[in-house]
Amino acid sequence: GWVCSLSKAMSVRVRFAPSPTGLLHLGGLRTALFNYLYAAANNGKFILRIEDTDQSREVPGSLENIQNTFKWLGIKFDEGPSTGGRFAPYIQSQRLNIYQQYALDLIQRDKAYYCFCSKKRLESLRTQEGKGGGYDGLCRHLSSKQVQDKLQMGQPQVVRLKIPISGETAVNDLVYGNVQFN
């Protein structure tokens, strides 16, 4: 069975992280309610974090709708965009500079790499049969000079984790225990 224990030094922090892409979905509200009740039962914090990093899908007024829905229900967030808190900002697009620092650190430690593949190329890979529909690692093996040239040209890029190509990756998950991936 599942076992979870918290030491007295640890505190419960749960969050609800909707995307501002329209009206709040009933399933999202259910998740938020469970998190709220869990935090309340464990003397914890209930946090609102807005996942707005996909700006192309954002619907104007969605954030206000989310906040008004919880206000109408009488549910208050301990931390969030309107209430602030120790770990502000709570709107993800306002935290990009933090994430960029960590991404650069991963690249410098050879734990991640820049990928310059176009959306069109990635979509083509997803639809190819027999390839498993995944990324083929094209940019993983670019030379430092090729990467620098593309960056200097301002070519759009994302950062990908450099997951081992072979072998086994294991993680200790609090819910599932030891989980292994090949």
C-alpha positions in Angstrom: 0.0 0.0 0.0 0.8 3.6 -0.2 2.6 5.1 2.8 3.4 8.8 3.2 4.8 10.3 6.4 5.8 13.8 7.1 8.4 14.8 9.7 7.5 17.5 12.1 9.9 19.8 10.3 8.0 19.4 7.0 4.8 21.3 6.3 2.1 20.6 3.8 2.1 22.8 0.7 -0.4 22.0 -2.0 -1.2 24.0 -5.1 -3.8 24.3 -7.8 -2.2 25.3 -11.1 -4.8 26.0 -13.8 -4.0 27.4 -17.3 -5.9 30.6 -18.1 -7.4 29.1 -21.2 -11.1 29.6 -20.6 -13.7 28.8 -17.9 -12.7 26.7 -15.0 -13.4 23.0 -15.7 -15.3 21.0 -13.2 -12.4 18.4 -13.0 -10.0 21.2 -12.1 -12.4 22.5 -9.4 -12.6 19.0 -8.0 -8.8 18.8 -7.8 -8.6 22.2 -6.2 -11.2 21.2 -3.6 -9.3 18.1 -2.6 -6.1 20.0 -2.3 -7.8 22.7 -0.2 -9.3 20.1 2.1 -6.0 18.3 2.4 -4.2 21.5 3.3 -6.9 22.4 5.8 -6.8 19.0 7.5 -3.0 19.1 7.8 -2.6 22.7 8.8 -1.0 23.4 5.5 -0.9 26.0 2.8 -3.2 26.1 -0.3 -1.5 27.9 -3.2 -2.8 29.2 -6.5 -0.2 29.1 -9.3 -1.2 30.2 -12.8 0.3 28.1 -15.7 0.3 30.8 -18.4 3.5 29.8 -20.3 1.5 28.8 -23.4 0.6 32.3 -24.3 -1.0 31.3 -27.6 -3.8 29.5 -25.7 -4.5 32.2 -23.1 -8.0 33.5 -23.1 -8.5 37.1 -21.8 -10.4 37.2 -18.5 -9.6 33.6 -17.5 -7.5 34.5 -14.5 -10.2 36.7 -13.2 -12.8 34.0 -13.8 -10.7 31.5 -11.8 -10.2 33.9 -8.9 -13.9 34.9 -8.9 -15.0 31.2 -8.9 -13.1 30.5 -5.7 -14.2 33.7 -4.1 -17.8 32.8 -4.8 -17.2 29.3 -3.2 -15.6 31.0 -0.2 -12.3 29.3 -0.7 -9.3 31.4 0.0 -5.7 30.8 -1.2 -2.9 31.2 1.4 -0.6 32.2 -1.4 -1.1 33.2 -5.0 -1.2 36.1 -7.6 -3.7 38.2 -5.5 -2.4 37.3 -2.0 1.3 37.2 -2.6 3.6 35.0 -0.5 7.2 33.9 0.1 7.6 32.3 -3.2 6.2 35.0 -5.5 5.6 35.5 -8.3 2.8 32.9 -8.7 2.2 33.5 -12.4 4.6 31.2 -14.3 5.4 33.7 -17.2 6.7 36.1 -14.5 9.1 33.4 -13.3 10.9 32.8 -16.6 14.1 34.4 -15.5 14.3 31.9 -12.6 13.8 29.0 -15.0 16.2 30.3 -17.5 19.0 30.4 -14.9 18.4 26.8 -14.0 18.1 25.8 -17.7 21.5 27.5 -18.4 23.0 25.7 -15.4 21.8 22.3 -16.7 23.3 23.1 -20.2 26.6 24.2 -18.7 26.8 20.9 -16.7 25.9 18.9 -19.9 22.6 17.7 -18.4 20.6 19.5 -21.0 21.0 20.9 -24.6 19.4 23.4 -26.9 17.0 22.1 -29.5 16.4 24.2 -32.6 13.9 22.0 -34.4 10.9 23.7 -35.9 7.3 23.0 -34.9 6.8 21.6 -38.3 9.7 19.1 -38.0 8.6 18.0 -34.6 5.0 17.5 -35.8 6.3 15.4 -38.7 8.2 13.2 -36.2 5.1 12.7 -34.2 3.2 11.4 -37.2 5.9 9.1 -38.6 5.1 5.4 -38.2 7.6 3.1 -36.6 9.5 5.9 -34.8 7.4 5.8 -31.7 6.2 9.3 -32.3 9.0 10.9 -30.3 11.9 13.2 -30.7 14.9 11.7 -32.5 17.6 13.7 -30.7 18.8 15.5 -33.8 20.1 18.6 -31.8 21.6 16.6 -29.0 24.8 16.1 -30.9 25.3 19.6 -32.4 28.8 20.9 -31.9 29.4 23.9 -29.6 30.1 26.0 -32.7 26.8 25.0 -34.4 24.9 25.8 -31.2 26.6 29.2 -30.8 26.0 30.1 -34.5 22.3 29.2 -34.2 22.0 31.2 -30.9 23.8 34.2 -32.5 21.4 34.1 -35.5 18.5 34.3 -33.0 17.1 30.9 -34.1 14.2 29.9 -31.8 15.1 27.1 -29.4 13.9 25.1 -26.4 16.0 23.3 -23.8 15.8 19.5 -23.6 17.0 17.4 -20.7 19.8 15.1 -21.7 18.2 11.8 -20.6 20.6 8.8 -20.9 20.1 7.1 -24.3 20.6 3.6 -22.9 20.5 2.0 -19.5 18.0 2.4 -16.8 16.8 5.5 -14.9 15.3 5.0 -11.5 13.5 7.4 -9.2 12.0 7.0 -5.8 8.5 8.2 -6.0 6.5 8.9 -2.8 3.4 7.4 -4.3 4.6 4.6 -6.4 7.9 3.7 -4.7 10.9 2.8 -6.8 10.1 3.4 -10.5 12.4 2.4 -13.3 12.5 3.5 -16.9 14.5 1.9 -19.8 
